[in-house]
Amino acid sequence: MQNLAEANDQTLNRWQHAIQQVCGQFITHLPAGAAPFIGQIECENNVLALAHIRTNAGRLVRQGTNADREDVDHCFLIVNNSGFTRISHEGYQMELAPGEMGLLNGIRPCEITPRGLVEHVSVPLPRQRMEQCFGQRVPLFGKIDQTTTSGLLVRTMLDRLAQLPGQTQGSDGHSDAVLDALLALLKPAIRHEDYRSIQQAQPFHRDLWQAAQFMINRDLLEEITPAQLAERLNISVRQLHRVFEEQNDSVCRYILRTRLQRCAEDLRDPQLINEAVTTIGYKWGFSDAAHFSRSFKKQYGVSPRSYRLDSFNLLAG
């Protein structure tokens, strides 16, 4: 029977070849302890080449390189979908929580340290075009601020691109146009400051709380339980409950409150006036109409039907 060390070595060899083909000369170190190594990478030949990466590697390290000799001469826009990832780059650090995005100069020395199992999408961006757009003195490293309009548009573009089918013949012009738009949006959205002091000042539990909120809002159309959420965050259910308790809240209350907020938004939407109240409730996770009505009235003081009627009467003025 194959032992853990042999299995890890085989997985590491396959992973190392795949990651270097896509991302350049990164050296992967196995996770600490007796954990099975996970290293999966799947590439899409889309309008922009997207690499879906899933790993629990201990560290991924890139030493100093000569750009003229590199097969992979890109920067990488990283969309961190689950888990926490710390990235060190020439004396600077940033940590990506679930839902956050960061930019990494793909030919400079760096170290990527996943905290447990992480999943992210990596988007290669031509380094020379980025330097032309940003200016060579601007460091191609930092978080993407999604509180800005440009940052939100970057995330929206990438989410939609991930849903597109494979690249078709004659789409080179579209690829160039999408790349130009992406670079123009990235320039005002990137933050270049050093995140070491921020991470020291911000407790890890607050990071988890913000990450949990993001994942709940992202996956609200699906079934969400504390156990599922804890698994996606790589923490125990007990720790997840403790994170919310520190904010004087609970996981289940937050999920219910967020579902009700989405229902209220739809009930106020004139474009959905012909959609049944029960249909809206069902859309946002309420399978029982009576439970939906009771929960809504407890939150907003009126029934869903009265809330919709009052909202439209207010609009009519």
C-alpha positions as CSV (number, residue, x, y, z in Angstrom):
1,M,0.0,0.0,0.0
2,Q,1.3,3.4,-0.9
3,N,2.3,5.5,2.1
4,L,1.5,9.2,2.6
5,A,5.1,10.3,1.8
6,E,5.0,8.5,-1.6
7,A,1.6,9.8,-2.4
8,N,2.6,13.4,-1.5
9,D,5.7,13.1,-3.7
10,Q,3.7,12.0,-6.7
11,T,1.1,14.7,-6.2
12,L,3.9,17.3,-5.7
13,N,5.7,16.3,-8.9
14,R,2.5,16.6,-11.0
15,W,1.7,19.9,-9.3
16,Q,5.2,21.3,-9.7
17,H,5.2,20.7,-13.4
18,A,1.7,22.2,-13.9
19,I,2.2,25.3,-11.8
20,Q,5.5,26.1,-13.4
21,Q,3.9,25.8,-16.9
22,V,1.3,28.3,-15.9
23,C,2.9,30.6,-13.3
24,G,6.6,30.3,-13.8
25,Q,9.5,29.2,-11.6
26,F,7.7,28.6,-8.3
27,I,9.1,26.0,-5.9
28,T,6.4,24.3,-3.7
29,H,7.1,23.2,-0.1
30,L,4.8,20.6,1.4
31,P,2.4,21.5,4.2
32,A,3.7,20.9,7.8
33,G,2.6,17.8,9.6
34,A,1.2,14.6,8.3
35,A,-1.3,16.2,6.0
36,P,-2.0,14.8,2.5
37,F,-0.8,17.4,-0.1
38,I,-3.5,18.9,-2.3
39,G,-2.4,20.5,-5.5
40,Q,-4.8,21.0,-8.4
41,I,-4.8,23.4,-11.3
42,E,-7.2,23.7,-14.1
43,C,-6.8,26.2,-17.0
44,E,-9.5,27.7,-19.2
45,N,-8.8,29.0,-22.6
46,N,-11.2,31.9,-22.3
47,V,-11.2,35.5,-23.5
48,L,-8.5,35.8,-20.8
49,A,-6.6,32.6,-19.7
50,L,-7.9,31.7,-16.3
51,A,-6.2,29.2,-14.0
52,H,-8.3,27.7,-11.2
53,I,-5.9,26.7,-8.4
54,R,-6.6,24.6,-5.3
55,T,-3.9,23.8,-2.8
56,N,-2.8,23.4,0.8
57,A,0.9,23.8,0.1
58,G,3.0,25.0,2.9
59,R,4.7,27.7,0.8
60,L,5.3,28.6,-2.8
61,V,8.5,30.4,-3.3
62,R,9.9,32.2,-6.3
63,Q,13.6,33.4,-6.2
64,G,15.0,36.3,-8.1
65,T,14.8,35.8,-11.9
66,N,16.0,37.3,-15.1
67,A,12.9,38.6,-17.0
68,D,14.7,38.1,-20.4
69,R,15.0,34.4,-19.7
70,E,11.5,33.7,-18.4
71,D,9.0,31.6,-20.3
72,V,6.2,33.1,-18.2
73,D,6.5,36.9,-18.2
74,H,3.3,38.0,-16.6
75,C,1.8,39.7,-13.6
76,F,-1.0,37.8,-11.9
77,L,-4.4,39.1,-10.8
78,I,-5.4,36.7,-8.0
79,V,-9.1,36.3,-7.0
80,N,-9.0,34.5,-3.6
81,N,-12.3,32.5,-3.4
82,S,-11.8,30.5,-0.2
83,G,-9.2,30.3,2.5
84,F,-6.6,32.8,3.5
85,T,-3.4,33.5,1.5
86,R,-0.4,35.6,2.7
87,I,1.8,37.0,-0.1
88,S,5.3,38.5,0.6
89,H,7.0,40.5,-2.1
90,E,10.3,42.3,-1.8
91,G,9.7,43.3,1.8
92,Y,6.0,44.0,1.5
93,Q,3.1,41.8,2.6
94,M,-0.6,41.4,2.0
95,E,-3.1,38.8,3.1
96,L,-6.1,37.9,1.0
97,A,-9.3,36.8,2.7
98,P,-12.1,35.0,0.8
99,G,-13.5,37.4,-1.8
100,E,-10.4,39.7,-2.0
101,M,-8.2,40.3,-5.0
102,G,-4.5,41.1,-5.3
103,L,-2.0,41.8,-7.9
104,L,1.4,40.1,-8.0
105,N,4.4,40.8,-10.2
106,G,5.1,37.4,-11.7
107,I,8.8,37.8,-12.3
108,R,9.9,39.2,-9.0
109,P,10.9,37.3,-5.9
110,C,7.9,36.4,-3.7
111,E,6.5,33.9,-1.3
112,I,2.9,32.7,-1.2
113,T,1.8,31.0,2.1
114,P,-1.7,29.4,2.1
115,R,-3.4,29.0,5.5
116,G,-4.7,25.5,5.0
117,L,-6.6,24.7,1.9
118,V,-7.1,27.7,-0.5
119,E,-8.9,28.2,-3.8
120,H,-8.3,31.0,-6.1
121,V,-8.4,32.1,-9.8
122,S,-5.2,33.4,-11.3
123,V,-5.4,35.7,-14.3
124,P,-2.2,36.3,-16.2
125,L,-1.6,39.9,-17.4
126,P,1.3,40.8,-19.7
127,R,3.9,42.5,-17.6
128,Q,5.2,44.9,-20.3
129,R,1.7,46.1,-21.0
130,M,1.1,46.7,-17.4
131,E,4.3,48.7,-17.0
132,Q,3.2,50.8,-20.0
133,C,-0.2,51.4,-18.4
134,F,0.9,51.9,-14.8
135,G,4.4,53.3,-15.3
136,Q,7.6,51.4,-14.5
137,R,8.0,53.1,-11.1
138,V,4.7,51.9,-9.8
139,P,5.0,48.5,-7.9
140,L,2.9,45.9,-9.5
141,F,1.8,44.5,-6.2
142,G,-1.1,45.2,-3.9
143,K,-4.7,44.6,-3.0
144,I,-7.6,45.6,-5.3
145,D,-9.9,48.0,-3.5
146,Q,-13.4,46.6,-4.2
147,T,-15.1,49.5,-2.4
148,T,-14.2,51.7,-5.4
149,T,-16.3,51.6,-8.6
150,S,-13.3,50.5,-10.7
151,G,-12.5,47.7,-8.2
152,L,-16.1,46.4,-8.3
153,L,-16.1,46.5,-12.1
154,V,-12.9,44.4,-12.1
155,R,-14.6,41.8,-9.9
156,T,-17.8,41.8,-12.0
157,M,-15.8,41.4,-15.2
158,L,-13.8,38.4,-13.9
159,D,-16.9,36.7,-12.5
160,R,-18.7,37.0,-15.9
161,L,-15.6,35.9,-17.8
162,A,-15.4,32.8,-15.7
163,Q,-18.9,31.9,-16.9
164,L,-18.1,32.3,-20.6
165,P,-17.5,29.2,-22.9
166,G,-14.0,28.5,-24.3
167,Q,-12.3,30.9,-26.7
168,T,-13.6,30.8,-30.2
169,Q,-11.9,31.6,-33.5
170,G,-11.5,35.3,-34.3
171,S,-11.7,36.4,-30.7
172,D,-8.2,38.0,-30.4
173,G,-9.7,41.4,-30.9
174,H,-12.1,40.8,-28.0
175,S,-9.2,39.6,-25.8
176,D,-7.3,42.8,-26.4
177,A,-10.3,45.0,-25.7
178,V,-11.1,43.1,-22.5
179,L,-7.4,43.4,-21.4
180,D,-7.3,47.1,-22.1
181,A,-10.5,47.7,-20.1
182,L,-9.2,45.5,-17.2
183,L,-5.9,47.4,-17.0
184,A,-7.6,50.8,-17.1
185,L,-9.9,49.7,-14.2
186,L,-7.0,48.2,-12.2
187,K,-4.9,51.3,-12.2
188,P,-7.1,53.4,-9.9
189,A,-8.2,50.4,-7.8
190,I,-4.8,49.0,-6.7
191,R,-3.5,49.8,-3.2
192,H,0.3,49.7,-2.8
193,E,0.7,50.2,0.9
194,D,2.5,47.6,3.1
195,Y,-0.1,45.5,4.9
196,R,2.2,44.2,7.7
197,S,1.1,46.8,10.2
198,I,-2.6,46.4,9.2
199,Q,-2.5,42.7,9.8
200,Q,-0.8,43.1,13.2
201,A,-3.5,45.6,14.2
202,Q,-6.4,43.6,13.0
203,P,-7.3,40.5,14.9
204,F,-7.6,37.3,12.9
205,H,-11.1,36.7,14.1
206,R,-12.2,40.0,12.5
207,D,-10.7,38.7,9.2
208,L,-12.8,35.5,9.6
209,W,-15.9,37.5,10.4
210,Q,-15.5,39.6,7.3
211,A,-14.7,36.6,5.2
212,A,-17.8,34.7,6.5
213,Q,-20.0,37.7,5.7
214,F,-18.7,37.8,2.1
215,M,-19.2,34.1,1.6
216,I,-22.8,34.2,3.0
217,N,-23.7,37.1,0.7
218,R,-22.0,35.4,-2.3
219,D,-23.8,32.1,-1.8
220,L,-27.1,33.3,-0.5
221,L,-29.0,31.6,-3.4
222,E,-27.7,28.3,-2.2
223,E,-28.3,26.4,1.1
224,I,-25.9,27.7,3.7
225,T,-25.4,26.0,7.1
226,P,-22.8,26.8,9.8
227,A,-21.1,23.4,9.0
228,Q,-20.8,24.2,5.3
229,L,-19.5,27.7,6.0
230,A,-16.9,26.5,8.5
231,E,-15.7,24.0,6.0
232,R,-15.3,26.6,3.3
233,L,-13.3,28.8,5.8
234,N,-11.2,25.9,7.0
235,I,-12.2,26.4,10.7
236,S,-14.3,24.4,13.2
237,V,-18.0,25.1,13.6
238,R,-17.3,26.0,17.2
239,Q,-14.7,28.6,16.1
240,L,-17.2,30.0,13.5
241,H,-19.8,30.5,16.2
242,R,-17.3,32.2,18.5
243,V,-16.3,34.6,15.6
244,F,-19.9,35.8,15.3
245,E,-20.5,35.9,19.1
246,E,-17.6,38.4,19.4
247,Q,-19.6,40.7,17.1
248,N,-22.8,40.2,19.3
249,D,-24.3,38.2,16.5
250,S,-24.9,34.6,15.4
251,V,-24.3,32.8,12.1
252,C,-27.9,31.8,11.7
253,R,-29.3,35.2,12.6
254,Y,-26.9,36.8,10.1
255,I,-28.0,34.5,7.4
256,L,-31.7,35.0,8.1
257,R,-31.3,38.8,8.3
258,T,-29.4,38.9,5.0
259,R,-32.0,36.7,3.3
260,L,-34.8,39.1,4.6
261,Q,-32.8,42.1,3.3
262,R,-32.7,40.6,-0.2
263,C,-36.4,39.9,0.0
264,A,-37.1,43.5,1.0
265,E,-35.0,44.8,-1.9
266,D,-37.0,42.6,-4.4
267,L,-40.3,43.7,-2.9
268,R,-39.4,47.3,-3.4
269,D,-38.3,46.7,-7.0
270,P,-40.9,48.0,-9.5
271,Q,-39.6,45.6,-12.1
272,L,-40.6,42.7,-9.9
273,I,-44.1,44.0,-9.2
274,N,-45.7,41.0,-11.0
275,E,-43.6,38.5,-9.1
276,A,-45.5,36.7,-6.3
277,V,-44.4,37.5,-2.7
278,T,-44.1,33.7,-2.0
279,T,-41.9,33.4,-5.1
280,I,-39.5,36.1,-3.8
281,G,-39.4,34.4,-0.5
282,Y,-38.6,31.0,-2.1
283,K,-35.9,32.6,-4.2
284,W,-34.0,33.7,-1.1
285,G,-34.3,30.5,0.8
286,F,-37.7,30.5,2.5
287,S,-39.4,27.2,1.6
288,D,-42.4,27.8,4.0
289,A,-44.6,30.9,3.2
290,A,-45.9,31.2,6.8
291,H,-42.3,31.1,8.2
292,F,-41.3,33.7,5.7
293,S,-44.2,36.0,6.6
294,R,-43.5,35.7,10.3
295,S,-39.8,36.3,10.0
296,F,-40.3,39.3,7.7
297,K,-42.9,40.9,10.0
298,K,-40.6,40.4,13.0
299,Q,-37.8,42.2,11.1
300,Y,-39.7,45.0,9.4
301,G,-42.9,45.3,11.5
302,V,-45.3,44.6,8.6
303,S,-46.1,41.6,6.4
304,P,-44.2,41.2,3.1
305,R,-47.4,42.2,1.2
306,S,-47.9,45.3,3.2
307,Y,-44.3,46.2,2.9
308,R,-44.5,46.0,-0.9
309,L,-47.7,48.0,-1.0
310,D,-46.3,50.7,1.3
311,S,-43.1,51.0,-0.8
312,F,-45.0,51.5,-4.0
313,N,-47.4,54.0,-2.5
314,L,-44.4,55.9,-1.3
315,L,-42.9,55.9,-4.8
316,A,-46.2,57.1,-6.3
317,G,-46.0,60.0,-3.9
